Amino acid sequence: MSSTGSGLRIQGDDNLQSMIVGTVMRKIKSRTWKKQRYFRLQEDCMTIWYKSKKTGNTHSTFSVSDVEAVREGHQSEVLLSIADEFPPDRCFTLVFRGRRGNLDLVADSADEAQSWIKGMRKLIENLENMGDSEKLDQWIGDWFKKADKNNDGRMNFQEVRVLLKMMNVEMNEHHAHRLFMMADKSQTGSLEDDEFVLFYKMLTQREDVLRVFQEYSGDGQKLSLSDLEEFLREEQLEDVDVVQQLAMELIERYEPSDTAKTLKAMSIDGFLIYLMSPVGSVFRPRQQNLYQDMNQPLCHYFISSSHNTYLMEDQLRGPSSVEGYIRALKRGCRCVEVDCWDGTNGEPIVYHGHTFTSKILFKDVVSTLGKYAFKVSEYPVILSMENHCSVEQQRVMAHHLNTILGDKLLKSTLDRKIPISFPSPEELKGKILLKGKKIGGLEDSLSGLMEPEDTLTGEVSDEDEAAEIDEDNLHSNSLRRRAKVGSQWTYMDWSPVRAVQMFTSSLYQFHFLSLPQKSKQRLSKELSDCVVYCKSVHFSSFKHSRMHSKFYEISSFTESKARKLLREAGAEFVLHNARQLTRVYPSGLRTDSSNFNPQEMWNTGTQIVALNFQTAGLEMDLNDGLFSQNGGCGYVLKPEYMRRLDKRFDPEVPQNRDGYQPLSFCIQVISAQQLPKVNIKESSVVDPFVRVEIHGVPLDQAKQETRYIDNNGFNPVWYDTLRFTIHAPELALVRFVVEDYDKASRNDFVGQYTLPFSCIQQGYRHIHLLSRDGTSIHPASLFVHLRVTKLV
């Protein structure tokens, strides 16, 4: 059986040898929570095992495949908090995929820390370099070890039956026993590891793929070069001009048999490997790379955007952390938000004001932004600032932005001339743009026309996005309230948005003591000067914007106000967003950090649709799906009809646009492979069904489901056909969802995959499923046949 360990040559690697022996390290959760744990790499080189010295047999494990990166030194808030106690060369952080919290560790010596840092990085690199076949062997091996209770490297038929349940297989016992006997080459009544691999491969023989293979095979044994070309041309709809070259490349790349390669043919094994590969997946590989024109004005792109980026959990009591910025930026996010308030010792802080979320330093956020802004994408990052600071601390903010970010901070227009339109993402590569209030206009600051009294500070309205809460017709005013937290009453000046957030929470009680008072905010010139292309302004109406607004002025709306504008003037909204940027953010009532559906905002051409990245679910699946194209760079070019000023597009009536051509989308859901269990009981097996959802303009919103299959999450087969009509394909997203059917209660989520309709490859394709967190659940997949045709 192939193993990670053998591939790494453990014997010659001192770091891995040391990890297998094990190390006592401190697990750190806070300045006061520091516990010793014994950590050890298992022999499979895939699992880290650890336990407390005091808790006897209690232990925990995690997979190396769950670890995304290793950070050396004091690179987390937790480790920074104990920096005076432990030097950086003994500290490191394991960063997990998805939304799982990081693991902060302190070794007893710098050498021990380096053994784990280098060893973990080697294991992670090895996993990333694994081919699909190796990953599958590794997955089989993991299951074998789980079922081999007495660790003798063998399994009798009873153990195999238990394993099948664990692997989500409910199958005929007679059939399973027949396969077991065939795999038992040594005739010992038990399977060794290589025999188990053989058993698994017989168990997973793909009749669905074999059926397709034999339909195109001339002799039923292989696909000749011409057979394969016909399949690629007729079923996969590959370009006729390159199909011969493509067929040769696929044989060379995916065919495991040298004999078949010599014959310029493909066996059933090679055919399956091709269909399971990225080339055979549902997502067209070319569009996963950077393929769009990046030289259009900035307002012509959808921009991956985060709301309250500093929050890790809810909006009332959750922790604030720079980790929120790191995670968002590593997911390709290009617009992050920061809420700034006066802090102690003259240092501005970041937190969800007037709530019980924890506080972090503004300068730490800026440092994190400087370090991580361009690791995943070179294209510009917008820092959306909600400013509640005094003029003095605003100057400190400006100082940090300038000194920490340096040349990365955009401080002037690109050519230092008065611009008439946005520069492009290509022109703004490597730049961080501050979005916030500005004294006067961009023209004033460039031409030196500002009045002398405006050169130090200026007044701006404080009607920013944090104070808008249309649900309650509140304005950006200050309210004096008596708040009860526990048994203590206190008086506070809280903004209306916080009042509604707190009032809707059962944790707090309020007495409203005075009427609101309108106010103006003083703005420092130093901070104002940091704002160039993204000046925050209050929105009056589309007519006012059309007549008076500058292209660099940006307005922010709550989701409810955006919906109201969409209902009243959808086509005007689209036209407005062809000229200037708009940001839409979640309602202040979403205290649990839930999200609204971003699709209805993208339908208006809104570029900055800000979501709570820390909250998994349908909304983040759609965001991940849209921005999975174009190299994951965080920018997606809007459809041409949403960028033109001489045409009108109404998302409610997509049929009225030029070039309207509806499409028929037909999906045959054939089968699924190795679906994960959702119920930890050994006896439970999923009853899977597949739902296909279309998200787009209102006319395209639709969902259909297959029937459910009883007791088979291992290799369920449907051959169910679902049909949709797509009216605005350029805006549509397709979400494939697998759930476990339950008559008595809510269905359990199993996996999903979301992608743009325009990126779909037709023909026989595999869909590699993702978890609720958006991480891979290899080898779980769907096998489908897809066809798109024009409707007359």
DRENDREN-633848 format. One line per 8 residues: number of its first residue (from 1); their letters; for each residue x, y, z of C-alpha. Coordinates in pm, whole numbers. Each point is the difference from the previous one (the first is absolute). Layout:
<recs>
NUM = a = X,Y,Z  ... .
</recs>
This chain:
<recs>
1 = msstgsgl = 0,0,0  135,342,-89  67,213,308  109,351,69  262,-132,240  182,-216,-254  -2,283,-253  170,226,250 .
9 = riqgddnl = 283,-242,91  -51,51,372  323,-181,87  206,281,-145  -204,288,138  97,103,354  -299,236,35  -257,-269,-81 .
17 = qsmivgtv = 183,-251,219  -17,246,287  -372,61,-61  -70,-376,5  183,-35,335  -216,286,128  44,329,186  -151,163,306 .
25 = mrkiksrt = -112,354,-91  -222,266,150  -337,52,-166  -88,370,45  -357,132,-6  52,329,186  244,176,228  -141,-199,292 .
33 = wkkqryfr = -78,-334,-178  327,-186,-67  -13,-380,26  263,-264,-72  -89,-256,-264  191,-293,-146  -1,22,-384  102,-284,-228 .
41 = lqedcmti = -10,-69,-375  -160,-337,-70  183,-260,-212  -231,77,-293  156,347,-17  -353,132,-48  -128,38,356  113,204,299 .
49 = wykskktg = -94,-157,333  10,193,328  -111,-40,359  25,157,344  225,-163,256  -272,38,260  -302,-140,-184  113,-360,-30 .
57 = nthstfsv = -117,-165,-321  -184,305,-137  160,120,-321  -75,193,-318  118,-23,-359  -4,215,-312  103,-72,-357  299,165,-164 .
65 = sdveavre = -232,60,-298  -205,236,222  303,227,52  36,277,-256  319,169,121  253,35,282  86,347,131  324,51,193 .
73 = ghqsevll = 38,227,302  -257,234,154  -239,12,-294  -332,-21,185  -167,215,265  29,-287,248  376,-40,-48  53,376,-3 .
81 = siadefpp = -174,16,338  266,-227,154  295,146,-197  163,122,323  -7,-356,137  111,-213,-298  244,107,-276  -118,-14,-363 .
89 = drcftlvf = 243,-278,-99  -191,-243,225  -347,99,-124  -201,-101,-306  -360,-17,-121  -174,-274,-198  -259,160,-226  -295,-228,-86 .
97 = rgrrgnld = -210,4,-314  -354,137,9  -123,175,312  165,-222,261  200,193,261  380,0,-21  226,-199,234  262,211,181 .
105 = lvadsade = 296,-196,138  316,69,201  285,-256,-7  255,-41,278  283,102,-233  57,175,-331  133,-328,-149  -318,-190,92 .
113 = aqswikgm = -212,279,-149  200,-14,-324  -40,-380,-21  -378,41,4  -6,306,-226  219,-160,-268  -159,-344,39  -356,131,-31 .
121 = rklienle = 92,210,-304  151,-307,-168  -311,-206,71  -227,276,-135  215,40,-314  -1,-375,-57  -380,-10,21  -33,290,-244 .
129 = nmgdsekl = 222,-183,-250  -199,-325,21  -183,-118,-310  -366,-102,14  93,-369,-7  237,42,298  -264,197,190  -250,-278,-59 .
137 = dqwigdwf = 245,-265,121  68,214,307  -372,32,64  -47,-378,-26  295,-51,233  -149,235,259  -323,-202,3  195,-325,29 .
145 = kkadknnd = 182,129,309  -326,119,159  -157,-344,-39  309,-202,100  -85,8,371  283,-230,116  261,166,-225  123,-329,-149 .
153 = grmnfqev = -13,127,-360  -271,-251,-93  -379,-4,-11  -239,-293,13  -341,11,-165  -174,116,320  236,299,22  -60,72,-369 .
161 = rvllkmmn = -378,6,59  50,256,277  226,201,-230  -263,5,-276  -248,158,245  264,256,97  57,80,-368  -371,65,-59 .
169 = vemnehha = -62,-331,-181  -313,-208,50  42,-299,-228  -105,-358,-50  204,-218,239  29,-285,-251  140,237,-265  244,153,250 .
177 = hrlfmmad = 120,-346,108  53,-108,-363  218,310,-64  184,-66,328  87,-356,-108  120,122,-341  225,264,163  144,-252,252 .
185 = ksqtgsle = 284,-108,-229  198,-143,293  -304,-214,95  45,72,369  -357,106,70  111,358,52  114,290,-214  338,166,26 .
193 = ddefvlfy = 35,363,-106  66,-62,-373  -279,-258,-10  -233,252,159  83,251,-276  -96,-268,-255  -324,-69,191  -79,372,6 .
201 = kmltqred = 60,38,-374  -230,-295,-77  -256,151,236  16,335,-175  -7,-124,-358  -183,276,-185  -277,-160,-207  -118,352,-96 .
209 = vlrvfqey = 338,89,-151  36,-346,-157  -332,52,-180  127,324,-160  336,-160,-80  -158,-295,-179  -236,223,-196  299,161,-172 .
217 = sgdgqkls = 243,-292,2  31,-186,-329  91,-331,164  -133,51,355  356,-27,140  160,333,-82  -58,339,-160  209,34,-313 .
225 = lsdleefl = 125,346,-90  -294,48,-238  -246,-134,265  130,250,254  -11,283,-255  -365,-83,-74  -84,3,372  174,336,52 .
233 = reeqledv = -171,149,-306  -354,-140,42  -42,-11,380  253,243,149  -53,254,-282  372,74,-17  128,227,-278  5,-202,-322 .
241 = dvvqqlam = 329,162,-109  194,-125,304  -179,-326,79  268,-227,-153  281,170,189  -210,-3,319  -68,-374,-30  375,-70,-28 .
249 = elieryep = 73,222,302  -264,-174,213  139,-346,-83  353,114,78  -102,167,324  -264,-231,151  44,-350,-148  182,-220,258 .
257 = sdtaktlk = 74,-288,-242  315,31,-210  -144,-260,-239  -309,213,-62  219,309,-46  202,-184,-265  -324,-82,-180  -112,363,32 .
265 = amsidgfl = -304,-123,190  -170,55,336  -107,-274,241  -299,20,234  243,91,283  145,290,-200  -349,111,-101  -112,14,364 .
273 = iylmspvg = 316,185,108  -61,258,-276  -364,47,100  100,48,366  279,248,-86  -25,383,-12  -23,-26,-382  -307,-222,40 .
281 = svfrprqq = -163,211,272  -307,220,-38  205,324,15  168,101,-327  373,13,88  75,305,-217  -245,209,202  154,-101,330 .
289 = nlyqdmnq = 305,195,-115  11,377,-47  -187,38,-331  -198,325,16  94,348,-122  144,177,307  35,339,-173  -357,122,45 .
297 = plchyfis = -90,272,255  -19,-129,360  -379,50,13  -45,-259,-278  90,-292,230  -166,-196,276  243,14,296  22,-269,268 .
305 = sshntylm = -84,190,321  -13,-64,373  -215,163,271  136,67,352  309,-192,-103  152,17,348  -280,-213,154  45,-375,37 .
313 = edqlrgps = -351,-77,127  -314,203,84  -47,378,-1  -66,43,375  244,-200,209  233,-179,-243  378,44,-17  168,251,-230 .
321 = svegyira = 323,-123,-159  245,81,-278  -53,-367,-94  -328,112,-159  197,215,-246  253,-276,-71  -273,-255,-74  -202,238,-219 .
329 = lkrgcrcv = 303,113,-201  117,-360,-47  -344,-78,-146  50,269,-264  -200,274,175  87,345,-144  -207,230,222  33,-23,379 .
337 = evdcwdgt = -166,211,268  142,165,310  -201,176,277  227,253,174  -51,147,347  209,203,246  220,-226,212  218,46,305 .
345 = ngepivyh = 353,141,-17  -91,189,-316  -24,-321,-209  -319,-51,-207  -174,-335,48  -218,-221,-218  -317,-168,127  -378,0,-49 .
353 = ghtftski = -67,323,187  -232,6,302  -9,-380,16  192,-256,202  219,-125,-286  370,2,88  233,277,-119  314,-6,-215 .
361 = lfkdvvst = 243,277,-96  -51,185,-328  375,-13,-67  -6,-383,27  -279,-13,-262  204,223,-232  313,-214,52  -199,-315,-82 .
369 = lgkyafkv = -143,166,-309  348,99,-114  125,-355,44  -288,-200,-149  -174,234,-249  171,-136,-312  94,-359,90  -293,-147,-197 .
377 = seypvils = -79,277,-250  203,291,-137  -311,210,-61  -95,297,219  -142,-30,350  -258,251,123  12,77,373  -354,109,89 .
385 = menhcsve = 30,218,309  -272,78,251  155,292,190  -117,92,352  331,143,122  92,346,127  208,223,-227  309,-78,210 .
393 = qqrvmahh = -32,-374,-40  -93,40,-368  346,153,-44  147,-308,167  -197,-217,-242  134,197,-298  353,-35,139  -35,-379,30 .
401 = lntilgdk = -148,-30,-350  286,199,-152  292,-145,197  -109,-366,11  -141,-32,-353  247,237,-169  -26,-14,-379  -280,-258,19 .
409 = llkstldr = -240,275,115  -140,197,-294  54,366,100  -76,175,-330  -152,-62,-340  225,-215,-217  118,283,-227  -53,277,262 .
417 = kipisfps = -252,161,-236  -371,56,50  -157,-325,-126  -327,-41,-187  -49,-372,68  123,-287,213  334,-163,-72  -8,-377,-61 .
425 = peelkgki = 90,-285,236  305,-56,-222  119,359,52  -65,-25,375  190,-326,53  170,-16,339  -188,303,134  -220,40,309 .
433 = llkgkkig = -282,254,-42  -157,162,305  -378,42,-15  -124,268,238  -105,363,51  195,272,-180  13,377,47  -104,157,-330 .
441 = gledslsg = 40,-171,-334  283,-180,-171  30,295,-238  47,243,291  284,-194,159  177,-45,-335  -35,361,-113  80,156,339 .
449 = lmepedtl = -336,181,11  -86,-90,360  -71,290,232  273,71,260  -232,-89,292  -56,-340,-159  368,-93,-7  16,-130,359 .
457 = tgevsded = -343,-151,59  -340,3,-162  -360,-84,80  -183,-290,-161  -338,-151,70  21,-310,217  -275,-168,-204  217,-298,-83 .
465 = eaaeided = -98,-358,-55  19,-100,365  -273,245,92  -244,-82,-278  -270,-241,110  -296,41,-227  -212,-260,173  -66,247,281 .
473 = nlhsnslr = 24,334,-185  290,99,226  259,260,-98  363,28,105  -72,149,338  116,-60,355  -249,-130,256  48,12,376 .
481 = rrakvgsq = -106,-335,145  5,-186,328  110,-357,-69  -19,-298,230  264,-271,-34  -63,-268,259  -102,189,315  196,318,-78 .
489 = wtymdwsp = -151,313,-157  219,248,-184  -48,311,-219  147,-6,-349  -14,202,-322  -73,-267,-256  -61,31,-372  -345,-110,-125 .
497 = vravqmft = 141,-304,-179  149,-130,326  -321,81,187  -206,-213,-236  260,-277,7  -1,-7,379  -373,54,33  -68,-307,-215 .
505 = sslyqfhf = 230,-210,218  -156,-163,307  324,67,190  -69,370,46  -270,239,126  -27,371,-86  -159,324,112  -2,272,-270 .
513 = lslpqksk = 63,329,175  27,275,-260  -76,95,-358  269,-27,-267  225,294,-81  144,47,-348  375,40,-15  295,71,-226 .
521 = qrlskels = 336,-173,18  336,172,-11  243,-162,-244  378,44,3  160,112,-324  268,-270,37  -261,-277,-5  -206,176,-266 .
529 = dcvvycks = 305,12,-228  28,-381,16  -336,-25,-183  38,25,-378  -238,-202,-220  -251,-112,264  -160,301,171  -296,-106,216 .
537 = vhfssfkh = -309,217,-56  -363,-7,105  -237,-123,-273  -296,227,-87  -147,-150,-317  103,-146,-333  -104,324,-171  217,206,237 .
545 = srmhskfy = 296,-232,-54  -43,10,-377  4,381,2  247,82,278  210,-297,113  365,-55,-88  114,-342,-119  221,-42,312 .
553 = eissftes = -289,50,244  -129,-319,156  -319,-56,200  -80,-284,238  -343,-154,53  -144,-252,241  -142,-305,-174  -357,124,62 .
561 = karkllre = 63,339,-160  167,-169,-297  -304,-227,-44  -231,303,16  204,176,-273  -2,-319,-208  -380,-26,24  -54,367,-83 .
569 = agaefvlh = 261,52,-273  196,-312,-93  122,129,-336  111,332,158  191,-193,265  190,-194,-269  76,324,-187  122,168,320 .
577 = narqltrv = 241,-290,58  137,32,-353  127,348,103  105,-32,363  56,-247,282  -267,-116,245  40,-200,318  -282,-206,153 .
585 = ypsglrtd = 39,-151,346  -206,-220,236  -279,143,214  93,115,350  -257,-248,127  220,-294,-105  164,-24,341  87,-367,-63 .
593 = ssnfnpqe = 222,100,-297  -237,-166,-245  0,112,-363  -247,116,-263  -10,-155,-346  263,189,-203  -148,-103,-336  -280,256,8 .
601 = mwntgtqi = 261,274,51  224,-128,-279  -312,14,-220  11,381,42  369,16,-96  99,85,359  374,-54,19  68,-18,375 .
609 = valnfqta = -245,-247,152  139,-38,352  -57,-332,179  95,-142,340  277,-232,-117  6,-174,339  -348,-149,-57  -34,-305,-225 .
617 = glemdlnd = -313,-71,-202  -175,55,-332  98,369,-20  373,-66,37  -30,-296,-239  -132,243,-263  279,247,73  264,-273,-24 .
625 = glfsqngg = -166,-127,-318  -1,336,-178  360,80,92  135,-351,-66  53,110,-362  260,239,-143  287,-140,202  -179,61,330 .
633 = cgyvlkpe = 137,356,-20  -305,154,171  -116,193,-310  -259,-123,-251  -91,209,-304  -370,87,-11  -200,-99,-311  37,245,-287 .
641 = ymrrldkr = -365,112,25  59,112,361  301,216,-91  -159,213,-275  -138,349,61  -191,10,-330  -216,-306,76  -239,-97,279 .
649 = fdpevpqn = -11,-340,163  -279,-82,243  70,-320,200  -377,-45,41  -47,-13,-379  317,-158,-151  -189,-74,-325  9,370,-93 .
657 = rdgyqpls = 377,25,-44  184,-6,-332  125,-342,-102  -240,-185,230  33,-374,-55  -156,-240,254  174,-333,54  -121,-346,93 .
665 = fciqvisa = 213,-165,271  -41,-377,37  174,-195,280  -8,-377,29  108,-88,355  155,-344,-47  172,-100,324  197,103,309 .
673 = qqlpkvni = 321,-143,145  120,-37,360  -230,249,166  103,78,360  -217,-115,289  -198,271,175  -106,-212,297  283,-134,215 .
681 = kessvvdp = -195,-315,99  171,-301,-158  -334,-149,-104  -118,305,-192  41,36,-376  -118,304,-198  -305,6,-227  137,251,-251 .
689 = fvrveihg = -176,221,-250  133,280,-219  -148,348,-36  106,229,-282  -59,372,64  18,284,-251  76,343,148  -29,301,-229 .
697 = vpldqakq = -255,261,-108  -348,-63,150  -119,-178,-317  287,-250,31  -37,-82,373  -89,-371,13  79,-332,167  -72,-364,-76 .
705 = etryidnn = 82,-326,178  67,-364,-80  -170,-276,195  184,-128,305  185,-334,10  -47,-221,307  307,-89,206  280,73,-246 .
713 = gfnpvwyd = 244,284,36  278,-202,-160  -112,-38,-361  -364,111,-43  -131,5,-358  -289,219,-123  -1,69,-375  -253,278,78 .
721 = tlrftiha = -34,291,-245  -60,363,107  -77,284,-244  23,380,33  -39,306,-222  265,271,47  -87,357,-109  312,188,117 .
729 = pelalvrf = 279,-262,-15  279,252,64  -142,65,351  -105,-355,90  168,-223,257  -67,-374,30  13,-168,342  5,-379,32 .
737 = vvedydka = -103,-116,349  -6,-351,145  -215,-61,309  -94,-299,214  -377,-50,-25  -188,-26,328  -375,-56,21  -31,115,362 .
745 = srndfvgq = 234,299,23  198,248,-202  228,-151,-266  371,-2,88  250,179,-223  257,-231,-161  190,215,-253  -31,268,-267 .
753 = ytlpfsci = 175,159,-297  -80,339,-153  132,151,-323  -95,260,-262  -229,-135,-272  234,151,-261  290,-215,129  -173,-337,-37 .
761 = qqgyrhih = 155,-268,-221  -260,-205,-182  -9,-377,-33  83,-268,258  155,178,297  89,-57,364  -90,256,265  244,-14,292 .
769 = llsrdgts = -202,86,309  89,249,270  -88,15,369  -221,263,163  323,193,58  91,-8,-369  290,-245,48  52,-321,-198 .
777 = ihpaslfv = -163,-324,120  203,-218,-238  -82,-251,-144  -373,88,18  -139,89,-344  -301,2,-232  3,-138,-354  -229,189,-237 .
785 = hlrvtklv = -70,66,-367  -58,366,-93  -138,154,-317  -74,364,-88  -200,85,-313  -154,315,-143  -375,38,21  -170,107,-321 .
</recs>
